[in-house]
Every structure is written in C-alpha cells, then in structure tokens.
Amino acid sequence: MIVLDTTVLVYAVGDDHALRDPARTLLAAAAEGGLRVTTTPEAIQEFAHVRARRRDRADAAALAGSYADVLSPLLEVGETDLRQGLRLFERTASLGAFDAVLAAVALRAGATALVSADRAFATVPGLTFLDLERLDVAAIAGG
C-alpha cells in the first residue's frame, strides 16, 4: 500500500506542470486497480482547502469526493499517530506538523512507500519516500 501526500492530489488536477503527468499516471493506476494507493481524510480535506483557493467550492468538493472514492479505504488518524507525528515534527526541522502526522500514519499502517513532491519526507527514519518528480509508476505497479 502506498500513501499519497496532498501534493500528489493537487498536481494531478492542477494547471500544466512537470508534476501533473506523474501524479495523473499514479492516480490512474490506482483507479484501474493496478496499485493499492490511499491517503487520509485530512489529506483530502487539505486538498479541498487548497483547491478552493483557486477554483470554486463546488469544484473542490467534487474532486475531493472523487479522491475519497478512488483512494478508499482511507487511513484513519488516531491519537497514537498524532503523538508520534508530533515527535517527528519536533525532531525534523524540514517537516511540517501535518506532514509529520501523515508520515506517522504511513509508518503505523505499514505502507510500502509515501509519495509526495515534498522531499522533507525523505528525512523520516524508516519511511520509504518516493519523489513524485522521479516516480516510475510502472516499476512500483510491478510492470
């Protein structure tokens, strides 16, 4: 199971950008069932917030709902994840609080990797980070 950071969701439906195609390819593989990909409700909520800054709320809510469908079942964040995330946040200056909790959830869930455009995830001990910019979807999908 691969966990997605909000950056993947944002780039997949954003304007033309070098990271749009890898994000779209990854999400298409997930939609086709060739790859087990998920995230947290909080990541989708953050996506909706970011999207609504540039588009209308109906668009943001509709896309967020679609992500919830494709990425279901979503990983739930509990108190243990929060506390572990706060420890990561405290020790890792490059990692924001939200991302630290997402990393903790991915570690607890036994994720094979976390995909993001944010390279700060690479500093988390024990977490396999896949950089969206260098992502080879065929390789991680097994062919």
C-alpha positions in Angstrom: 0.0 0.0 0.0 1.3 3.4 -1.0 0.3 6.6 0.9 -0.2 9.8 -1.0 0.6 13.3 0.3 -1.7 16.2 -0.7 0.8 17.4 -3.2 0.0 14.4 -5.5 -3.7 15.3 -5.4 -3.1 18.9 -6.1 -0.8 18.4 -9.0 -3.0 15.8 -10.6 -5.8 18.3 -11.3 -3.7 21.5 -11.5 -2.5 23.6 -14.3 0.2 22.4 -16.7 3.2 21.5 -14.6 6.0 19.0 -14.8 4.5 17.0 -11.9 1.0 16.8 -13.3 1.6 13.8 -15.6 3.3 11.6 -12.9 0.5 12.4 -10.5 -2.2 11.6 -13.0 -0.5 8.3 -14.0 -0.3 7.2 -10.4 -3.9 8.0 -9.7 -5.0 6.3 -12.9 -3.1 3.2 -11.9 -5.0 3.3 -8.6 -8.4 3.9 -10.3 -7.7 0.9 -12.5 -7.0 -1.3 -9.5 -3.4 -2.0 -10.5 -2.0 -0.3 -7.5 -3.1 0.0 -3.9 -3.0 3.7 -3.1 -4.6 5.6 -0.2 -4.3 8.6 2.0 -6.0 10.1 5.0 -9.3 12.1 5.2 -7.1 15.0 6.4 -5.0 15.0 3.2 -8.2 15.1 1.1 -9.5 17.9 3.3 -6.3 19.8 2.8 -6.6 19.3 -1.0 -10.1 20.7 -0.9 -8.9 23.8 1.0 -6.0 24.4 -1.4 -8.2 23.8 -4.5 -10.9 26.2 -3.2 -8.4 29.0 -3.1 -8.2 28.9 -6.9 -11.5 27.3 -8.0 -15.0 27.4 -6.6 -16.0 25.3 -3.7 -18.3 23.0 -5.7 -15.3 22.0 -7.9 -13.1 21.5 -4.8 -15.7 19.4 -3.0 -16.5 17.3 -6.1 -12.8 16.5 -6.8 -12.2 15.7 -3.1 -15.2 13.3 -3.1 -13.8 11.6 -6.2 -10.4 11.2 -4.4 -12.2 9.7 -1.4 -13.8 7.2 -3.8 -10.6 6.2 -5.6 -8.4 6.1 -2.6 -10.8 4.3 -0.3 -10.4 2.8 2.3 -8.7 5.8 3.8 -6.3 5.6 6.6 -7.7 7.0 9.9 -5.5 9.2 12.1 -5.7 8.4 15.8 -4.2 9.8 18.9 -1.1 7.5 18.7 -0.4 8.8 15.2 -0.8 12.4 16.4 1.7 11.8 19.2 4.2 10.0 17.0 3.8 12.7 14.4 4.5 15.4 16.9 7.7 13.6 18.0 8.7 13.5 14.3 7.8 17.2 13.9 9.9 18.1 17.0 13.0 16.2 15.7 12.7 17.0 12.0 13.1 20.7 11.2 12.2 20.3 7.5 8.9 18.5 8.1 5.7 20.4 8.8 3.3 19.3 11.5 0.7 18.0 9.0 3.3 16.0 7.1 4.8 14.6 10.3 1.5 13.1 11.3 0.9 11.8 7.7 4.4 10.1 7.9 3.5 8.6 11.3 0.2 7.2 9.9 2.1 5.7 6.9 4.6 4.1 9.2 2.0 2.7 11.5 0.0 1.3 8.6 3.0 -0.5 7.2 2.9 1.5 3.9 5.4 0.3 1.3 6.0 4.0 0.5 4.8 7.5 0.7 4.6 9.6 -2.5 5.0 13.4 -2.4 6.6 16.3 -4.2 7.8 17.4 -0.7 11.3 15.9 -0.2 11.2 16.5 3.5 9.5 13.1 3.8 12.9 11.6 2.8 14.3 12.6 6.2 11.8 10.4 8.1 13.6 7.3 9.5 12.0 4.0 8.4 9.8 5.6 5.8 10.3 4.8 2.1 9.8 8.1 0.3 9.1 8.2 -3.5 9.6 11.6 -5.0 6.8 12.5 -7.4 9.2 14.2 -9.7 11.2 10.9 -10.2 8.3 8.5 -9.9 8.3 5.4 -12.1 4.7 4.2 -11.8 5.2 1.1 -14.0 8.0 -0.1 -11.6 6.0 0.3 -8.5 2.9 -1.2 -10.1 5.0 -4.3 -10.9 5.4 -3.9 -14.6 
